Amino acid sequence: MPRLALPSINPDRCTGCGRCVAACPEHVLWLQAEKANGMGDKHAVLHDVPGCTGCAKCVLVCPFDAIDMVRVPPSP
């Protein structure tokens, strides 16, 4: 089944709570720190685009409305 959309994470709204990371069945999201050694503010990033199925579970669990699903153009 082709993926229809991918999560787009707004770093200004993301608090780095990790709920989306925990909810992701494919483990394609992670928390990224702004500084080396995990220091500084953290926010979620989609680190494995090909592995994302577009299930949108991350969107459903985000209490800060920081994630939107963005349509993916169909492959030729």
CORJO-V125575 format. One record per residue. N is the residue number from 0. D_FIRST is the distance of its C-alpha to the first C-alpha in Angstrom with 1 decimal. Layout:
BEGIN
N|D_FIRST  N|D_FIRST
END
This chain:
BEGIN
0|0.0  1|3.8  2|6.6  3|9.1  4|12.1  5|14.1  6|17.2  7|20.4  8|23.4  9|26.9  10|29.4  11|32.2  12|30.8  13|29.4  14|32.1  15|30.5  16|30.5  17|27.5  18|25.9  19|22.6  20|22.9  21|23.6  22|20.8  23|18.0  24|16.4  25|15.2  26|18.7  27|17.9  28|20.6  29|24.3  30|27.6  31|29.5  32|33.2  33|35.1  34|37.7  35|38.1  36|38.3  37|36.1  38|38.8  39|38.6  40|36.1  41|32.5  42|29.3  43|25.6  44|23.6  45|20.0  46|21.0  47|17.8  48|15.5  49|13.2  50|13.0  51|12.1  52|8.9  53|10.4  54|11.5  55|14.8  56|17.0  57|19.2  58|20.0  59|21.0  60|23.4  61|25.1  62|28.5  63|29.4  64|26.8  65|26.2  66|22.4  67|20.6  68|17.0  69|17.0  70|14.8  71|13.3  72|14.1  73|11.7  74|12.1  75|14.7
END
